[in-house]
Amino acid sequence: MKLIVAIVHNEDAGALVDALLEGEHRATRLHSSGGFLKQSNATIIVGADDGGVDAVLEIIRVNCTSRTQVVNPMPPIMEPGEFFMPYPLEVEVGGATVFVLPVERFERL
């Protein structure tokens, strides 16, 4: 038994949970926020038998794609009188960060 923890972009989370449920995988969605862009994301938790891990990873791969987004950087802390002109940056968002953890014991109560 494995516990799969996937951190995904909030825009991808709904479609991912729907696809997991269609594939008969139980999933729990937790709202979270990222540190880099301080944007909301979702943490999806899935329990899977050892043989089902690859199927879950494939569903995540198909539903969580990377894309570019233009953001305005936060200005640094500056001394009075200094001037900072932020230029928009193009960054890659989306995709998924996935952890697969062993489960020593599982019970459904």
C-alpha positions in Angstrom: 0.0 0.0 0.0 1.2 3.5 -0.9 0.1 7.0 0.0 0.5 9.4 -2.9 0.6 13.1 -2.1 0.4 15.4 -5.1 0.7 19.2 -4.9 -0.9 20.6 -8.0 -2.0 24.0 -9.4 -5.5 25.0 -8.2 -6.7 25.2 -11.8 -5.8 21.5 -12.4 -7.2 20.1 -9.1 -10.8 19.8 -10.0 -10.2 17.9 -13.3 -7.6 15.7 -11.5 -10.0 14.7 -8.7 -12.7 13.9 -11.3 -10.3 11.8 -13.3 -9.1 9.9 -10.2 -12.7 9.2 -9.2 -13.5 8.0 -12.8 -10.5 5.6 -12.4 -12.1 4.4 -9.1 -9.3 5.9 -7.0 -10.4 7.6 -3.8 -8.9 11.0 -3.4 -8.9 13.8 -0.8 -8.4 17.4 -1.8 -6.9 19.9 0.6 -6.5 23.6 -0.2 -3.0 25.0 0.3 -0.8 27.8 -0.9 2.6 27.9 -2.4 5.6 29.7 -1.2 7.1 30.8 -4.5 4.3 32.8 -6.1 2.0 32.8 -3.0 -0.8 31.4 -5.2 -3.3 28.9 -4.1 -2.8 25.3 -5.0 -4.2 22.0 -3.9 -2.8 18.9 -2.2 -4.4 15.7 -3.4 -4.0 12.6 -1.2 -4.6 9.2 -2.7 -4.2 5.7 -1.2 -3.3 3.0 -3.8 -2.2 -0.6 -3.8 1.4 -1.1 -4.9 0.1 -2.2 -8.4 -2.1 0.9 -8.8 0.6 3.6 -8.2 1.6 3.8 -11.9 -2.1 4.3 -12.9 -2.5 7.1 -10.4 0.8 8.8 -11.5 -0.4 8.6 -15.2 -3.7 10.3 -14.3 -1.8 13.0 -12.5 0.6 13.4 -15.5 -2.3 13.7 -18.0 -4.3 16.2 -15.9 -1.6 18.5 -14.5 0.3 20.3 -17.3 2.9 23.0 -17.0 2.3 26.4 -18.6 3.8 29.8 -18.5 2.3 32.8 -16.7 3.4 36.5 -16.5 3.7 37.8 -13.0 4.8 41.1 -11.5 7.5 40.5 -8.9 7.1 41.9 -5.4 9.3 45.0 -4.8 12.2 44.5 -2.4 12.4 46.3 0.9 14.1 49.5 0.0 15.5 52.6 1.7 13.6 55.8 1.5 14.3 57.7 -1.8 15.3 54.5 -3.7 13.2 53.7 -6.8 12.3 50.2 -8.1 10.6 49.6 -11.4 9.3 46.0 -11.5 9.3 44.3 -14.9 6.9 41.5 -15.5 8.4 38.0 -15.4 7.4 34.9 -17.3 7.4 31.9 -15.0 6.4 28.3 -15.4 3.4 27.2 -13.3 1.3 24.0 -13.1 2.5 20.5 -13.3 2.7 18.5 -10.1 5.0 17.6 -7.3 4.3 14.1 -6.2 5.5 12.1 -3.2 4.9 8.3 -2.9 5.1 7.1 0.6 4.9 3.6 2.0 1.9 2.8 4.3 2.6 0.4 7.1 -1.1 0.0 8.1 -4.4 1.0 6.5 -7.9 0.7 8.0 -11.2 2.0 6.7 -13.6 2.6 9.7 
